Amino acid sequence: MGIPFDKVTLDQALSLLLKKLEDNSTKGFFVATPNPEMLLEAQKNAPFKKILQNTGLNIPDGTGIIWASIINHTPLPERVTGTDLMENLCTKILPDTGVFLLGGAGKVAEKVKTTLEASRKISIVGTHSGSAAPSDDLNIRKIINAAKPDLLFVAYGAPKQELWLARNLPHLPSVKVAIGVGGAFDFIAGEKKRAPVWMRKTGLEWLYRVIRQPGRINRIFNATIRFPILFMYEKKGSNFRFLDPGVLREKELELDLIKQTPANPAKGYFPMYVFKMNNCKTGENMGEIRLRVGYNENIKYGGHIGYEVKEAFRGHRYASRSVKLLLPLAKKHGINPLWITCNPNNNASRKTCELAGGKLTEIANLPEHNEQYLAGDRQKCRYKFDL
């Protein structure tokens, strides 16, 4: 899914970070703890994805990540949670290593400080709850820089903590290692109870959280249902085989295959067929149509099929007729339903979708991180084709 993971155990991660902390040349070593929810967020949040692709260390904080690595024939040795990493690192660091705790609701960071100091020799040089909002960056930098910590734990939750670190870590000269630890503060402070060890080791922590925190059901659904589905879609894409489309012709209209584009998981692009719309009687090129095989946010708002008809050939229903010619090929690839989208004010495209047999299901607002939003679009009509 475009996010690299380091093949490390908890002990190996600790050894690496201890060496980084003992090395005075270390500056701003960024550690992230990606879990399935974070990988899902990264597929639709380009800045967040870029950050996770450029950290110093990514540890797999989720049973789903381990499962996916095995399926992908690149097995990771074990799950390493942010909470385990933080607790063990705070036990093993030298007593004079300055630690700063940033984030957590209310006075949770202070409770973490009290808990850690009561159980080990540790130098916690500062705590601050603050906010991950960019407007607070300068003030928080001043507070941290005044404390001059070596080790920084940030608990704003993903993706806020990673975005915060990407913006601010270059401006914190004393910090050798910085780690985004999500909900670790709540667990260490005793605000929330962790699942029993046996449930964590058997991959049943999600069940414990559903029982203890039913309000997290949507997040747990993302980790246990949406993530495996999306992973398998991408896995299918990596083993993808283009099919022979055969002769695609209706009266004078013929679709000629000119290109087959492989998937690009890092950008969220699926395999794609590109056809020219040609007049088989005159040899004239009348436009182009594309079929994408897969489903993610790019497809949700961009559609499986895209097309352009040259102005001189409009009015002959070449677009809707071309769409109909591609539907059997889409069905052979297991696409069902198929989606085509267009701007709400594009009456011609809306008519094309209707003539081709599509049903308007919604006029969807584009997320602000979406490429089409950044290009100036704000909404998309989504037409569904049941194959």
C-alpha positions in Angstrom: 0.0 0.0 0.0 3.0 2.2 -0.5 4.2 2.4 3.1 7.5 0.8 4.0 8.0 -1.1 7.2 11.2 -2.0 9.0 11.7 -5.7 9.8 12.5 -5.2 13.5 11.5 -6.9 16.7 10.8 -4.8 19.8 14.3 -5.5 21.1 15.9 -4.6 17.8 14.0 -1.3 17.6 15.0 -0.5 21.2 18.6 -1.2 20.4 18.6 1.1 17.4 16.9 3.9 19.3 19.3 3.6 22.3 22.2 3.9 19.9 20.6 7.0 18.3 20.1 8.6 21.7 23.7 7.9 22.8 25.1 9.4 19.6 25.6 13.1 19.8 25.4 13.5 16.1 21.8 12.2 15.9 19.3 14.9 14.9 15.6 14.5 14.6 15.3 10.8 14.0 11.6 10.4 13.3 9.8 7.2 14.4 6.2 6.3 13.3 4.0 3.4 14.5 1.7 2.8 11.5 -1.4 0.6 12.1 -4.1 -0.5 9.6 -6.1 2.7 10.3 -3.1 4.8 9.5 -2.5 3.0 6.2 -6.1 3.6 5.2 -5.8 7.3 6.0 -2.6 7.4 4.0 -4.4 6.2 0.9 -6.5 9.3 0.9 -4.2 11.8 2.6 -1.2 12.5 0.3 0.9 14.7 2.8 0.5 12.0 5.5 1.5 9.2 3.1 4.6 11.1 2.1 5.6 11.5 5.7 5.2 7.8 6.4 7.3 7.1 3.3 10.2 9.2 4.7 10.5 8.4 8.4 13.6 7.0 10.0 11.8 4.0 11.4 8.3 2.5 10.8 7.3 -0.2 13.3 4.2 -2.4 12.6 1.6 -1.5 15.3 -1.2 -3.8 14.3 -1.9 -7.5 13.8 -3.4 -6.6 10.4 0.0 -5.3 9.3 1.7 -8.6 10.3 -1.0 -10.6 8.5 -0.6 -8.5 5.3 3.2 -8.8 5.4 2.8 -12.6 5.5 0.3 -12.7 2.6 2.7 -10.4 0.7 5.6 -12.8 1.2 7.6 -10.1 3.1 6.9 -11.2 6.7 7.6 -8.8 9.5 9.0 -10.6 12.7 6.4 -9.3 15.2 3.9 -6.6 16.1 5.6 -3.7 17.9 3.1 -1.3 19.6 3.8 2.3 20.3 2.9 1.7 24.0 5.4 -1.2 24.3 8.1 0.8 22.6 7.6 3.8 24.8 7.4 1.9 28.1 10.5 -0.2 27.3 12.5 2.7 25.9 11.8 4.7 29.1 13.1 1.8 31.1 16.3 1.4 29.2 17.5 4.9 28.4 20.3 6.5 30.5 19.0 8.4 33.5 20.2 11.7 32.2 18.4 11.4 28.9 16.0 14.3 28.8 12.4 13.3 27.9 9.5 15.5 26.9 5.9 14.4 26.8 3.7 16.3 24.3 0.0 15.8 23.8 -2.7 13.9 25.6 -6.0 15.3 26.8 -6.1 17.5 29.9 -3.4 16.5 32.4 -2.7 13.1 31.0 0.9 14.0 30.2 1.4 15.0 33.8 0.0 11.6 35.0 2.3 9.8 32.6 5.2 11.7 34.1 4.2 10.7 37.6 3.8 7.1 36.6 7.1 6.8 34.8 9.0 8.6 37.5 7.6 6.3 40.2 8.7 3.1 38.5 12.1 4.0 37.0 15.0 6.4 37.0 14.1 8.9 34.3 14.6 12.6 33.6 11.4 14.0 32.3 12.3 17.6 31.5 8.8 18.8 30.5 5.2 18.1 29.6 2.6 20.0 27.6 -0.8 19.1 26.3 -1.1 21.8 23.7 -2.7 21.4 20.3 -1.6 20.0 17.0 -3.0 23.1 15.2 -0.3 24.9 13.1 -1.3 28.1 14.9 0.2 26.7 18.1 3.4 25.5 16.6 5.6 28.4 17.5 4.6 28.5 21.1 5.1 24.7 21.5 8.5 24.9 19.9 9.6 27.6 22.4 8.4 25.4 25.3 10.2 22.3 24.0 13.4 24.2 23.1 13.6 25.7 26.5 13.5 22.2 28.1 16.2 20.9 25.6 15.0 17.2 25.6 16.8 14.4 23.8 13.7 12.2 23.4 10.3 13.5 22.4 7.0 11.5 22.6 4.0 13.0 20.8 0.5 11.8 21.5 -1.9 13.8 19.4 -3.1 10.7 17.5 -2.6 9.9 13.8 -2.3 11.7 11.4 -2.1 14.9 13.6 1.0 13.8 15.5 2.9 12.8 12.3 1.9 16.1 10.5 3.0 18.0 13.6 6.4 16.3 13.8 7.0 16.8 10.0 6.4 20.6 10.5 8.2 21.1 13.8 11.0 18.5 14.2 13.4 20.5 12.0 13.0 23.4 14.5 13.8 21.4 17.6 17.6 21.2 17.6 18.1 19.2 20.9 15.7 16.4 19.9 17.6 13.3 18.8 14.6 10.9 18.6 10.9 11.8 18.2 8.1 9.2 18.3 4.4 9.5 17.6 2.8 7.2 20.1 -1.0 7.7 19.6 -2.9 6.5 22.6 0.1 5.3 24.7 -0.2 8.2 27.2 -3.8 7.0 28.1 -2.6 3.5 28.7 0.5 4.4 30.7 -1.5 7.0 32.8 -4.1 4.4 33.5 -6.9 6.4 31.8 -7.6 3.3 29.6 -6.9 -0.3 30.2 -5.0 -2.4 27.7 -6.3 -5.8 26.5 -4.9 -8.8 28.3 -1.6 -10.0 26.9 -3.1 -13.2 25.5 -5.7 -11.2 23.5 -2.9 -8.9 22.1 -0.8 -11.9 21.1 -3.7 -13.7 19.4 -4.9 -10.7 17.4 -8.1 -10.3 19.5 -7.4 -6.8 20.9 -10.1 -5.4 18.6 -12.7 -7.5 20.4 -11.6 -6.2 23.8 -11.9 -2.7 22.5 -15.3 -3.2 21.1 -16.5 -4.4 24.5 -14.7 -1.7 26.5 -15.1 1.2 24.1 -18.2 0.7 21.8 -17.7 4.2 20.6 -14.7 3.0 18.7 -16.7 0.6 16.5 -16.1 2.6 13.3 -12.3 2.7 13.9 -12.3 -1.0 14.7 -14.3 -1.7 11.5 -11.7 0.2 9.5 -8.9 -1.9 11.0 -10.6 -5.3 10.8 -12.7 -5.1 7.7 -11.8 -2.2 5.4 -8.1 -2.6 5.7 -8.0 -6.3 4.7 -10.4 -5.6 1.8 -8.3 -2.8 0.5 -5.1 -4.8 0.9 -6.5 -7.7 -1.0 -7.6 -5.3 -3.8 -4.1 -4.0 -4.1 -2.7 -7.5 -3.8 -5.0 -8.5 -6.7 -3.7 -5.5 -8.6 -0.1 -6.6 -8.1 -0.9 -10.0 -9.6 -3.0 -8.4 -12.3 -3.1 -9.8 -15.8 -4.5 -7.8 -18.7 -7.1 -9.6 -20.9 -7.5 -9.6 -24.6 -10.5 -7.3 -25.1 -11.3 -8.8 -28.5 -13.1 -6.8 -31.2 -15.0 -3.9 -29.6 -17.2 -2.6 -32.4 -20.8 -1.2 -32.8 -21.7 -0.1 -36.4 -19.1 2.5 -37.4 -17.6 2.8 -33.9 -14.6 0.7 -33.0 -12.5 0.8 -29.9 -8.8 0.2 -30.6 -6.5 -0.7 -27.7 -3.5 1.6 -27.7 -2.0 1.2 -24.2 -2.1 -0.9 -21.0 -0.8 0.9 -18.0 0.3 -1.1 -14.9 -0.8 -0.3 -11.4 1.1 2.2 -9.3 0.3 1.4 -5.7 2.4 4.3 -4.3 0.0 6.8 -6.1 -3.1 4.7 -5.7 -3.4 4.0 -9.4 -4.9 0.8 -10.7 -4.2 -1.1 -14.0 -5.7 0.7 -16.9 -6.7 0.0 -20.5 -6.6 3.0 -23.0 -8.6 2.8 -26.2 -9.0 5.1 -29.2 -12.5 5.7 -30.4 -12.2 5.3 -34.2 -14.5 5.3 -37.1 -13.8 1.9 -38.7 -15.2 3.1 -42.1 -13.3 6.4 -42.5 -10.4 5.7 -40.2 -11.0 9.0 -38.3 -10.1 9.2 -34.6 -13.0 10.5 -32.6 -11.7 10.4 -29.1 -10.4 8.2 -26.3 -11.8 6.1 -23.4 -10.1 4.5 -20.5 -11.0 1.6 -18.1 -9.4 1.3 -14.7 -9.5 -2.0 -12.8 -9.8 -1.8 -9.1 -11.4 0.4 -6.4 -10.2 3.0 -3.9 -10.8 6.7 -3.3 -9.4 7.6 -6.7 -12.0 5.4 -8.3 -14.7 6.5 -6.0 -14.4 10.1 -7.2 -12.8 9.6 -10.6 -14.7 6.5 -11.8 -13.7 3.3 -13.5 -14.2 4.8 -16.9 -13.1 8.2 -18.3 -13.5 9.5 -21.8 -13.2 12.4 -24.2 -14.9 12.9 -27.5 -13.4 15.4 -30.0 -15.7 18.4 -30.5 -16.2 17.7 -34.2 -17.7 14.3 -33.4 -20.0 15.1 -30.5 -23.8 14.6 -30.7 -23.5 11.0 -32.1 -23.5 9.3 -28.6 -20.0 7.9 -29.2 -19.2 8.2 -25.4 -22.3 6.3 -24.2 -21.8 3.7 -27.0 -18.2 3.3 -26.1 -19.0 2.8 -22.4 -21.4 0.0 -23.3 -18.7 -1.7 -25.4 -16.4 -1.7 -22.4 -18.9 -3.1 -19.8 -18.3 -6.8 -20.7 -14.5 -6.4 -20.3 -15.1 -4.7 -16.9 -17.3 -7.6 -15.9 -14.6 -10.2 -16.8 -12.3 -8.4 -14.3 -14.9 -8.8 -11.6 -15.9 -5.1 -11.5 -19.4 -4.9 -10.0 -20.7 -2.3 -9.6 -18.9 0.0 -12.1 -18.7 3.7 -11.4 -18.5 6.7 -13.7 -18.3 10.2 -12.3 -18.7 13.7 -13.7 -19.1 17.3 -12.5 -22.6 18.3 -11.7 -22.7 21.0 -14.3 -21.5 18.7 -17.1 -24.9 18.0 -18.6 -23.4 16.2 -21.6 -21.5 13.7 -19.4 -24.6 13.2 -17.2 -26.6 12.4 -20.3 -23.9 10.0 -21.4 -24.1 8.1 -18.1 -27.8 7.8 -18.3 -27.8 6.6 -21.9 -25.2 4.0 -21.0 -27.4 2.6 -18.3 -26.0 4.3 -15.2 -28.0 5.4 -12.2 -27.2 8.6 -10.3 -26.6 7.6 -6.6 -25.3 10.8 -5.1 -23.7 14.1 -5.7 -20.6 13.7 -3.5 -18.5 16.4 -1.9 -14.8 15.9 -2.7 -12.4 15.6 0.3 -10.0 18.5 0.5 -7.0 16.3 0.1 -8.3 14.8 -3.2 -6.4 15.5 -6.4 -9.5 16.7 -8.1 -10.4 19.0 -5.3 -6.9 20.5 -5.5 -7.4 20.9 -9.2 -10.5 23.1 -8.5 -13.4 20.6 -8.5 -15.7 20.5 -5.5 -18.4 17.8 -6.2 -18.9 14.8 -8.4 -22.0 13.0 -9.6 -21.6 9.3 -9.0 -23.3 7.0 -11.5 -23.6 3.3 -10.7 -23.7 0.5 -13.3 -24.8 -2.9 -12.0 -23.0 -5.6 -14.1 
